[in-house]
């Protein structure tokens, strides 16, 4: 397998990973978040704990870090791609890392307090839910744009 072949495989897997990441977060934004933000001070909880069935954590634990790692590996393996494909590749990798950083912040600073801390006041839970919505919008834009840029990179590599 050549370096170019490795890059093509990694970049394709990264695009699929970004699609998984994007549509999972879009689902949460459209289906779940409206209920969290309309709680009007009532407690927001996920039944059964952080790893219980239905918890988004189970969905993302394997996929998000793997997608970030594969994307970085694609960036390294693809650094010798045609010159025209380097800018979208570099920006796609950078946006993936931004998305990962936003996700880490959401999980550690918002989700844990919103869903699993028993001592968080109800009005603070509503504020945290609204913060989740704002940060998730940023994450949707960065993840979606990273996926598009990786697709552009693949197209430019094929046509160059």
C-alpha positions in Angstrom: 0.0 0.0 0.0 1.4 3.3 -1.0 1.3 6.5 1.1 -1.3 7.9 -1.4 -3.4 4.8 -0.9 -3.1 5.1 2.8 -4.1 8.7 2.7 -7.2 7.9 0.5 -8.4 5.2 2.9 -7.8 7.4 6.0 -9.5 10.5 4.5 -12.5 8.4 3.4 -12.8 6.9 6.9 -12.5 10.4 8.3 -15.3 11.7 6.1 -17.6 8.8 7.3 -16.6 9.6 10.9 -17.4 13.3 10.5 -20.8 12.3 9.0 -21.5 10.1 12.0 -20.4 12.9 14.4 -22.4 15.6 12.5 -25.6 13.7 12.2 -25.5 12.5 15.8 -25.1 16.0 17.1 -27.8 17.2 14.6 -30.2 14.6 16.0 -29.5 15.8 19.6 -30.0 19.4 18.5 -33.3 18.7 16.8 -34.9 16.0 18.9 -33.4 16.2 22.4 -32.2 19.7 23.1 -35.6 21.4 22.7 -36.8 19.4 25.7 -33.8 20.3 27.7 -34.1 24.1 27.1 -37.9 24.1 27.7 -37.7 22.5 31.1 -38.3 25.9 32.8 -36.3 25.0 35.9 -37.3 21.4 36.2 -34.5 18.9 36.5 -32.9 17.5 33.4 -31.7 14.0 33.8 -30.7 11.0 31.8 -32.1 7.9 33.5 -29.6 5.2 34.5 -26.3 7.2 34.5 -23.6 8.2 32.1 -23.2 4.8 30.3 -26.9 3.7 30.4 -28.7 2.7 27.2 -29.8 5.9 25.5 -26.9 8.0 26.8 -25.2 9.9 24.0 -21.9 9.1 25.7 -22.1 5.4 24.5 -22.7 6.6 21.0 -19.7 9.0 20.9 -17.1 7.4 23.1 -15.7 5.2 20.3 -16.4 7.5 17.3 -15.4 11.0 18.2 -11.8 10.3 19.3 -11.3 7.8 16.5 -12.5 10.3 14.0 -10.1 12.9 15.3 -7.2 10.5 15.2 -8.0 9.2 11.7 -8.3 12.8 10.5 -4.9 13.8 11.9 -3.4 10.6 10.5 -4.9 11.5 7.1 -3.4 15.0 7.4 0.0 13.5 8.1 -0.2 10.8 5.4 -1.6 13.2 2.9 0.9 16.0 3.2 2.4 15.0 -0.1 -1.0 15.3 -1.9 -1.1 17.7 -4.9 -0.5 21.3 -3.9 -4.1 22.2 -4.8 -5.4 19.7 -2.2 -3.3 20.9 0.8 -5.3 24.0 1.9 -8.6 22.1 2.4 -6.8 19.2 4.0 -5.0 21.4 6.5 -8.1 23.4 7.3 -10.2 20.2 7.6 -7.7 18.8 10.1 -7.7 22.1 12.1 -11.5 22.3 12.2 -11.6 18.6 13.3 -9.3 19.5 16.2 -11.5 22.5 17.1 -14.5 20.3 17.0 -12.8 17.8 19.3 -11.9 20.6 21.7 -15.5 22.0 21.8 -16.7 18.4 22.4 -14.4 18.0 25.3 -15.6 21.3 26.8 -19.3 20.3 26.3 -18.8 16.9 27.9 -16.7 18.0 30.9 -18.1 21.5 31.6 -21.7 21.2 30.5 -23.0 17.7 30.2 -21.7 16.4 33.5 -23.3 19.2 35.4 -26.4 19.2 33.3 -27.2 15.6 33.4 -25.3 13.9 36.2 -24.6 16.4 39.0 -27.3 16.0 41.6 -26.5 19.4 43.2 -27.0 21.6 40.2 -29.8 24.1 40.7 -32.8 23.8 38.2 -32.3 27.3 36.9 -28.6 26.6 36.3 -29.6 23.4 34.4 -31.7 25.6 32.0 -28.7 27.9 31.6 -26.4 24.9 30.9 -28.9 23.5 28.4 -28.9 26.8 26.5 -25.1 26.8 26.6 -25.1 23.3 25.2 -27.3 24.5 22.3 -25.0 27.4 21.5 -21.8 25.3 21.7 -23.4 22.5 19.7 -24.2 25.0 16.9 -20.5 25.8 16.8 -19.6 22.1 16.8 -22.1 21.4 13.9 -20.5 24.1 11.8 -16.9 23.0 12.5 -17.6 19.2 12.1 -19.7 19.8 8.9 -17.2 22.1 7.4 -14.3 19.7 8.2 -16.2 16.9 6.4 -16.8 19.1 3.4 -13.2 20.1 3.2 -12.0 16.5 3.4 -14.4 15.6 0.5 -12.9 18.6 -1.4 -9.5 17.3 -0.7 -10.4 13.8 -2.0 -11.9 15.3 -5.1 -8.9 17.5 -5.8 -6.6 14.5 -5.3 -8.5 12.5 -7.8 -8.6 15.2 -10.5 -5.1 16.6 -10.0 
